[in-house]
Amino acid sequence: MAYDRLTARLLAGSGMLFLAVAFGWHRPVKAVPAFAEQTGQACASCHVGGFGPQLTKFGRQFKLGGYTLRAKSFNVPLSAMAVASYVHTKRAQEEPPTEDSKTNNNLSFDEGSIFLAGGVGSHLGGFAQVTYSGADEAWAWDNLDLRAVGTGKMGGKDLVYGLTLNNNPTIQDAWNTLPGWGFPYTDSDFAPAPDAAPLISGGLGQAVLGLTAYGWLDSKFYLEGGGYSTPSRGTLRWLGADPDDPGEIHGLAPYGRAAFQTDVGDGTLELGAFALKAALFPGRDKSSRFTDHFTDW
């Protein structure tokens, strides 16, 4: 099960200013060079294929441990990313995707991101991303995952436990395989896209704040649970997010995650489940007192 939370104070620990130019729009963070600098490991140590987003066994332990493992006593915990795209479709779109674009053949600067990413001591760490959108021509907060962690024993087995505060359900996943990290890993705001998707597939990203508690037993069993709520309209506007999209959560939206993993040959087999349940006032309109109900699993 999964539940996320913020635990103030963080980030004095990793470095290396980085610029990666790719093609497409990229919301989820992939390999963050500041983490590589902090741990002294190559990106491929944490991410399958080097740039992920899926995590290796080492990467999972690093994330579940609150991003605190380090090989250097101090680094500047900053990274940067730039993404550009050229979008051509077989048929021109009926309307330009943005006010200043064309119906086809759009060359664009999609986004530029800055990451504050690293750990402080052995119990606090995380990453915070702010992004400039070329389509919106504005800065806004992006993915956030702040953690407070500890270790112990349960039934004679090693236990890692923690709290995570995040703003995008599933972005805290230990395997980076849930919707927050799902395919397509790169797309563009200037390309046509489906209008409908499950709420958990990015519908609440940067529109909520949630706290979850998790436990990781014997490097095999994972259990997480928590909930999400909607910040005030003024707070979201200050953070650069649309305060009315997709709406306001009535009370709390519970989120849960359970998983089991085991080694199979040279790889890892993981079996798990996750679920989110939410009641939303669409557009924050409470005049009728009716809500839209979502259950994603």
ROTI-196425 format. One record per residue: x, y, z of N, C-alpha, C in turn; residue in three letters. Coordinates in steps of 0.1 Angstrom, whole numbers, plus 5000, padded with zeros to 4 digits. Layout:
N
XYZXYZXYZALA;...
REM end
This chain:
297
500849885000500050005000500950125000MET;500350244997501150364996500650485002ALA;501450565010501050685015502250785016TYR;502050915012503250995011503151125020ASP;504451175024504451285032505751375032ARG;505551495036506651595036507251595050LEU;508551605051509251605064510351715063THR;509951825062510751945061512251915062ALA;513052005060514552005060515151905051ARG;515851945042516451845034517551905026LEU;518151815019519051845007520251925010LEU;521251865015522551915014523451805010ALA;523351754998524151644995524451594982GLY;524451654971524951594959525251694948SER;525951654938526351764929526451734915GLY;526851824907527051814893525951874885MET;526251984879525252054870525251984857LEU;524051964852523851864841522851924831PHE;523151904818522151954808522051834798LEU;520851784797520551674788519551724778ALA;519851724765518951764755518351634748VAL;517051624749516451504743515251554734ALA;514551464728513351504720512151464727PHE;511251554731510051524737509751594750GLY;508551584755508151634767508351534778TRP;508951564789509251464799508851514813HIS;507751464818507351504832508151424842ARG;508151284842508851214852510351234851PRO;511051244863512451254863513051124860VAL;514151114853514750984851516050994859LYS;517250964853518450964861518751104865ALA;519051124878519351264883520851254886VAL;521751334878523151334880523651364894PRO;522851444901523251484915523351354924ALA;522451264922522451134929523651054925PHE;524051054913525250984908526451044915ALA;526551174916527651244922527751204937GLU;526551204943526451184958526951034961GLN;526550944953526850804956528150754950THR;528650824941529850784934529650664924GLY;528350644921527950534912527450594898GLN;527650514888527150554875525650544875ALA;524950614866523550614865522950474863CYS;523750394856523250254853523250174866ALA;523850214877523750144889522350144895SER;521650254893520350274899519250244888CYS;519550284876518450284865518750174855HIS;517750104851517850004841518150074828VAL;519250044821519650104809520350244811GLY;520550284824521250404826520450524828GLY;519350534820518450654822517050614826PHE;516850484829515650444835514350464826GLY;513250494833513150524847513150404857PRO;512950284852512850174861514150154869GLN;514050104881515150104890515749964892LEU;517049954893517749824897517549794912THR;518049684916517949654930518649754939LYS;519849804934520549904941519750034941PHE;519150074930518350194929517150184939GLY;516550074940515350064949515850084964ARG;516950024967517450044981517750184984GLN;518350254974518750394975517450484977PHE;516450454969515250534971514450504984LYS;514350374987513650345000514450385012LEU;515750405010516550455021516550605022GLY;515650665015515550815016516550895008GLY;517250834998518250894990519450944999TYR;519750865009520750915019522150855017THR;522250745010523550685007524450785000LEU;525750795005526650884999528050835000ARG;528850874990530250844990531150964993ALA;530551084992531251214994530551275006LYS;531351355014530851415025529951535022SER;530151595010529351705006529451724991PHE;528251754985528251794971527151904969ASN;527251974959526152074956525051984950VAL;523851984956522751894953521851944941PRO;522551994930521752044919522051974906LEU;520951954898521051904885520051994876SER;520251984863519352054854519051964842ALA;517951994835517551914823516852004814MET;517151984801516452054790515851954780ALA;514651974775514051884766513451974754VAL;513751924742513251994730512651884721ALA;511751934712511151834703510851894689SER;510751804680510151844667509051744664TYR;507851804663506551714662506051734648VAL;505951614641505351604628504351494628HIS;503051524624502051424623501651404609THR;501151274606500751244592499751344587LYS;498751374596497751474592497851594602ARG;497651714597497751834605496651824615ALA;496851884627495851884638494851994634GLN;493651974639492552064636492752204641GLU;493352214653493752334659495152334663GLU;495852454663497252454669497252414683PRO;498152334688498152294702498352404712PRO;499052514708499152634716498852754708THR;498752864714498352994707499453034697GLU;500753004700501853044692502452934683ASP;501752824682502252714674501452694661SER;501852594654501152564641500452434642LYS;499652394632498852274632499752154629THR;500952174625501952074622503352124621ASN;504352034622505752064621506152174631ASN;505952134644506352234654507752194660ASN;508652294659509952274666509852364679LEU;510152304690509852374703510852334714SER;510952424723511652404736510552364745PHE;510552234749509352184757509552214772ASP;510652194777510852224791512252234796GLU;512452304807513752314813513452294828GLY;514252204834513952164848515252184857SER;515052224869516152224879515752134890ILE;516652054895516451954906517351984918PHE;516651984929517451984942517251844947LEU;518351774948518251624950519451574959ALA;519051514970520151454978519651414992GLY;520551385000520251345014520951425024GLY;520451435036521051505048521151395059VAL;522351365063522551265073522051125069GLY;521551045078521050915074519550895075SER;518851005077517350995079516551085070HIS;517151185064516351275056516851285042LEU;516051295032516451315018515251325008GLY;515551344996514551354986514951434974GLY;513951464965514251554954513051644952PHE;513351764947512251864944512651914930ALA;511651924921511851964907510952084904GLN;511552184898510752294893511052304878VAL;510052334870510152324855509552444848THR;510252484838509752584829509052514817TYR;507852544814507152484803507152574791SER;507652524780507652604768506352624762GLY;505352524764504052544759503252654767ALA;503452644780502752744789503552874791ASP;504852864788505652984789505653034804GLU;505852934813505752964827506452864836ALA;506952904848507552814857506452754866TRP;506652634871505752564881506552464888ALA;505952424900506552314907506252184899TRP;507152084900507051964893507051854904ASP;507651734900507551624909508351654922ASN;507851604933508351624947508251494954LEU;509351454960509451334969510351354980ASP;509851384992510751415004510451305014LEU;511551255020511451135028512151145042ARG;511551085052512151065065512150905067ALA;513350855070513450705070514250655083VAL;514050525086514750465096514950315093GLY;515750245101515950105099515750035113THR;515449905112515349825124515149675120GLY;514649595129514449455127512949425130LYS;512449325123511149265125511149115123MET;510949035133511048895132512348845128GLY;513448925132514748885129515248925115GLY;514348995107514549035094514849185093LYS;515649235084515949375082514649445078ASP;514449565084513249645081513749785078LEU;513249845066513449985063512050045064VAL;511850155071510550215072510650365070TYR;509650425066509750575063508450635060GLY;508550765058507450855054507850925041LEU;506950945032507251025020506151125018THR;506551245015505651355011505851374997LEU;504751364989504951384974503651454969ASN;503751494956502651564950502151494937ASN;502451364936501951294924501851144927ASN;500651094930500550954934501250864924PRO;502050774930502850664923504250714920THR;504550844922505950894919506850834929ILE;506350794941507150744952507450594950GLN;506950534940507050384938508550334938ASP;508750224945510150174947510650114935ALA;509850074925510350014913510250104901TRP;509650224903509450314891508750254879ASN;507750174882506950104871505550144871THR;505050224881503650264881503350384872LEU;502150424871501850534861502650654861PRO;503150694873503950814874505250804866GLY;505650684863506850654856506650574843TRP;505350564839505050474828505350524814GLY;505250434805505350454791504150534786PHE;504350634776505650674770506450764779PRO;507750734781508550804790508750954785TYR;508650974772508851104767507751134756THR;507051244758506151294747506251444747ASP;505251504740505351654738503951714740SER;503851824746502651904747502151954733ASP;503051944723502651984709502151874701PHE;502151754707501651634699500251604704ALA;499351544695498051494699498151394710PRO;497151394719497251294730495751264734ALA;495551144740494151104744493651204754PRO;492351234754491751324763491351254776ASP;491251124776490851054788491850954793ALA;491950934806492950844813492450824827ALA;492850714833492550704848493150814856PRO;492450854866492850964874494250954879LEU;494650824883495950804888497050814878ILE;496750814865497750834855498050974852SER;498551044862498951184861497851284863GLY;496551244865495451334867495651424879GLY;496351374890496451454902497851514904LEU;498751484894500151534895500251684896GLY;500951724907501151864910499851944914GLN;498751864916497551924920497151884934ALA;497951794940497751744954498951734962VAL;498851714975499951684983499551564992LEU;500451464993500051355001501251305010GLY;500851225020501851165029501551015030LEU;502550935028502350795030503450735039THR;503150625046504050555054504350425047ALA;505550375048505950245041506850165049TYR;506850035047507849945053508349845042GLY;509649815043510349725033511049615041TRP;510449495042510949385050511749285043LEU;512949265047513849155042514149175027ASP;514049295022514249325008513349244999SER;512149205004511149124997509749174998LYS;509349225009507949255011507849405013PHE;506949465006506749615006505249645009TYR;505049735018503649775022503649925024LEU;502649995018502650145019501150185020GLU;500850295027499550345028499550485032GLY;498550565027498450705031497350775023GLY;497450905022496350975015496751105010GLY;495951165001496251294994495051394996TYR;495451514997494451624997494851734988SER;493951824986494251934976494652064983THR;495752124980496152244986495152354982PRO;495252474989494352584987494552634973SER;493552704968493652764954494752864954ARG;494952944964496053034964497452974964GLY;497552864971498852794972499252734958THR;498252664952498552604938498852714928LEU;498152824929498352934919499752984921ARG;500253004934501553044937502652954932TRP;502252824932503252714928503152694912LEU;502352774906502252764891501352664885GLY;500552594894499652494889498252554887ALA;497452484879496052524877495252484890ASP;494752574897494052544910492752474908PRO;492152474896490852414894490852284886ASP;492052234882492152114874492952014882ASP;492351894885491051844880489851884890PRO;490251944901489151974911489751964925GLY;488851964934489251964948488851824954GLU;489751754961489451634967488551654980ILE;487551574981486651584992487251505003HIS;487751565014488451495025489751455020GLY;490051325022491351265018491051155007LEU;492051144998492051034988493050924992ALA;492550814997493450705002494150644990PRO;495450604993496250534983497050424990TYR;497150304983497750194989498650114979GLY;499650054984500549974976501149854983ARG;501049734977501649614983502449544972ALA;503549484976504349414966505249314972ALA;505649214964506649114968507649104957PHE;508949094960509949064950510848954954GLN;511348884944512348784946513248774934THR;514448724936515448704926515048584917ASP;515148604904514948504894516048504884VAL;516948404885518148414876518948534879GLY;519348614869520048734870519148854872ASP;517848834873516948944874516048944886GLY;515049014886514049024897512649014893THR;511848934900510448924897509749004908LEU;508849094904508049174914506549154911GLU;505749114921504349104920503749204930LEU;502749284925502149384934500849434930GLY;500349524938499049594935499049734941ALA;498249824935498149954940496750004937PHE;496350104945494950154944494850294949ALA;493950374943493650504947492150524946LEU;491550584956490150614957489950764960LYS;489150834952489050974953487651024950ALA;487151124957485951194954486351344951ALA;485951394940486451524935485251614933LEU;485351744938484451844933485051904920PHE;484451874909485051914896485152064895PRO;486352124892486452264891486352334904GLY;486452254915486252304929484852364932ARG;483952324923482552374925481752284935ASP;481552344947480852284958479352324959LYS;478852394949477552454951476452344951SER;476652234944475652124944475952014954SER;477152024960477651924970477851784964ARG;477651774951477951644945479451634941PHE;479951504941481351484937481351374927THR;482451374919482751264910483651164917ASP;483351034916484050934924484950854914HIS;486150824919487150754911487750644920PHE;487850524914488550414920489550354909THR;490850374911491850324902492650214909ASP;492850104902493650004908494349924897TRP;
REM end
